[in-house]
């Protein structure tokens, strides 16, 4: 278990285990790869970030992950892997997924975002890059990327 403060100072607990904080999380966050590149979405207020959002009533977290990727990027998920879960005090729990995107389809609308952005590499350090959302600037992303690499999901 990892514990740290997020970009705004809230306490975060992160674990790469089977649903340690909730069996029915309210949110999802999906780290996406498409043809060897990172697939992000451009949120008009927050900036570049991996797709994600709320789990709707009657929907599983995995189904929400697939839906959010499609809505925000046009990406069709070919493979979805659960990575772990994190909790932000006082009441947000998110499942983290890794997705290999099978195809990208152009959409008339990308929900509340400006649509897909493909990047060869993520900047290091990402915290200093103003193009990126606060969601990309705490320890969740580097720890999740390390876990993805540890599991051998990126070749």
N, C-alpha and C positions, 0 to 999 in steps of 0.2 A: 504494500500500500504506500502510495505517495501522498504527501500532504504539503500544500503550499498556498500562497495567496495569488489570486488572479490579477489581471491588469488593473482592476478597480479596488483591490484589497480584500475581496471576499475570500473566505476560506474554501479551498477546494480539496476534496479527497478523490484520488484516482486509483483504480485497481484494474489489473488485467486478469480478472477472474469472472466467474459466471454470475452476473447480476448481483454484486455484493450490496448494493444500496436500495434496489427496487426491482421486483419482478415485472413491474409495469411502469417503466420510465415514461416521463412526459415529453421527452425530447430526444432527437437523434442528431448525430454529426457524422458526415461521411467523407473520409479521405479517399479521393478518386484518382485513378490513373487511366489514361486513354492513350494508346499507341506510344507508350514510353514517356508521356508527359503528365504533369499534374493538371487535373481538371478542377477549376475553381469557378465560383460565380462572383459577379461584381454587384455587391449590394450598394445601392445609391447613397446610403448614409454611412455605412460602416466601412466599405471598401472591399477588397478582395478577400474571399474566405471560401473554405470548403462548404458545400451545400449541407443544409440541415434544417431542422425546424421541429414543430410540435407534432406529436402523435395524435391523430384524430380519434374521436370516440369510435370504438369498435374495430380499430385498426391495430395490428401488431407493430412493434417497433421496427422490425425488419421491413414490413410493407411500407411504413412511413419513410424509411430510408430510401427505398426504391422510388417512391413517389416524389420525395423532395428532390432527388437527383434529377429526375425527369423534368419536374416543374421549373427548377432553377437553372438547369444547364441544357436540357434537351437530351441528356445522356440516358442511354438504355443500359441498365446494369446487366452485365453478363455473369458476374460472380460477386457475391456479397459475403464478407466474413466478419463476424463479430470479433472485436478486439478487446473491449472492456467497457467500463462504465465510470462516469465521474459525477460527483455531487458538488454543487455550489451552494453554500449556505445562503439563505435558510431553506430553500425548498425546490431547487432545480436538480433533476437527475437526468443525465443524457447517456444513451448508449453510443459508443463509438464503433463505427464500421469502416472496413476497407473495401472499396469496390473497384473491380476492373470493369471498365465501360466497354461494351461490345460495339456500340455505334453512337453517333451524335446526330440528332434530328433537329433541324431548324424549327423553331416554334414562333407563332405570332406573338406570344406573351411568355415571359419567364417569371411568372408570379410577381413577387415584389422585388425582383432583381433585374439587372441590365443584361443578364445572360452569361454565357460561358466565356471563360478565359483559360487558355492553355499556356502552361509555363514549362520550359525544359527543366528548370531548377527553381527551388525556393531560395530566396536570398538569405544570406547568413551575415549578420544577425537580422532576423525578420522584424524584431521589436523596433528597430530604428527606421524601418521602411514605412513611410506614411501612406503608401498605397494599400496597406493591409489592415484588415479589421482587427479590433481588439481581441476577437475570438482566436486569433492566430498568434497572440503575443504573450501567452502564459506558458506554463510547463506542459500542458496537455499535448500540444503538437509535437515537440521534440521527443517526449516520452512515448507517444503513440507511434511515431516514425521509427524509433528504436525498436519497439515491439514488433512492428511490421517487418523490419529487417531481420530481427531475431528469428521470426517464424519463416523467413525465406520467401515472402510473398512478392518481393520485388527482385527481379533478376538482372 
